[in-house]
C-alpha cells in the first residue's frame, strides 16, 4: 500500500505566482537561470539556483551558495512572496501541452515507501548528485521542488480530478519558455482528501517518472532525520516528501535521441554495411523520417534519412530491458559498431530531447558539430512500470517527459 498525506503547503499568493514560478533547477545552467531571473527578485531561481546571486563563475556547490538558498527562502516568506497554508491540503496541478491536459495530485509521499520499494525507480542515481540535493533539502528544511510520480489509472481519482477541473483554479497561467498552460487547485474538502488517501492506500506501488535524484535526496534526508530524533514517533512531517502524482495513461513520454561525433574510423558506407548485420537499412531520402513503431530507428547521415528495423532475434520480447529500443541501439550500434561503451561519460555522444524535434538532429549534423544522428521511438509508461516492477534499471538517457513540472507553485516544509 502507498501511504500519503496532505500537508500545509508554502506557496505564492495568486498575484505573485507568475513572478515566483520557474523551470526546475536541473533543466538549465547557472547563466541561463541568471538571464531568466533578470532583475526579478521574486524568482524562485534565487532559492533553487542561488549561485546567480554571486559573481558569474561561482560554483553552485560552494557552501555559501547553499546558505544563500536558505537566506532567500526565509526572505521570500518574510516578504510575503511565499505564505504557508493554515490547514493541510492536497493540491491538483494540471499541465496542458499541445491541447492535451494531464492532472496531477500533489501529496506528501512516505519516506519509508521509498526505502522499502513501494515507490519504485527505473534509473540509477549518482551519489554526488544525491548529496547536492540533500544539502539543499537540509539547509532549507524543505522540499522546494516536487518529484514526479506515476500511479496506475484509477477511475475514482479520475472522477475527483474532473470535478475540480470544472471549477476555477487558484493559479492559471501560460509559462514563458515552454509556452504551456499550468493550473493549480487547492483541495480543502475533507471527504475528498479522505478519498485520495484511501485510494492511494489501495495501490501496491507508485512509480518515479522523473526526478530520481530529488526523490533519493528527499527520502534520504527524511530517513536521516528519523535517526537523529531520539523522540521519533513516525508522524513527523519529515517522514514525507513532496510529489506530484499523475495517472500513468495521461503522461507523455517523448523520444530521447542521440547524436555522435564520429563513426569510430568507419566511412559512411562501412558504417551502413555494419548496420545491415542486425538491421534492415532503407534509404528514406532527404525529408525528415520519424520512427513509426517499436524496434524502428531513424538514422541521419550525409544528408539522408535511413529507416533501421531491428532484425528478429536481436532483442528479447520476454526481457523488459532487452526489448527496449534504447537497449537495442546501445548494444548493436553504439557499443558494437561505434565503441561507445558508457553513455554517461563518453564525450563522443550527446542527447537531444524529443521536444526539440528531429530538425534539431539534422541541424547538429549539418553544422559539422556531429557526424550522425539516431532517433528512437519513445519508451512507453507501461514499459517503465514493467521494468520498475521487475527490479531492473533502464539504460541511461531513455526517457524524456514533457511538459516539465514548474517549480514554486507549492513547497513542503519538513517541520
Secondary structure, DSSP 8 states (H G I E B T S, - for coil): ---EE-B--EE--GGGHHHH-B--GGGS-HHHHHHHHTT-TT-THHHHSGGGGS-TT--TT-HHHHHHHHHHHHHHHHHTSSEE-SS-BEEEEEEEETTEEEEEEEEEEEHHHHHHTSEE--S---HHHHHHHHHHHHHHTEE-S-EEEEE---HHHHHHHHHHHTS--SEEEE-TTT--EEEEEEE--HHHHHHHHHHHHT-S-EEEEE-HHHHHHHHHHHHHHHHH-TT--S-SGGGEEEEEEEEGGG--EE-EEEEES--TT--HHHHHHHHTTTEEEEEEESS-----STTEEEEEETTEEEEEEE-TTSS-TTSTTTT-HHHHHIIIIIITTT----TTT-TTEEEEEGGG-HHHHHHHHHTTS-SEEEE-----HHHHHHHHHHT----SS--EESS---BSS-BEE--
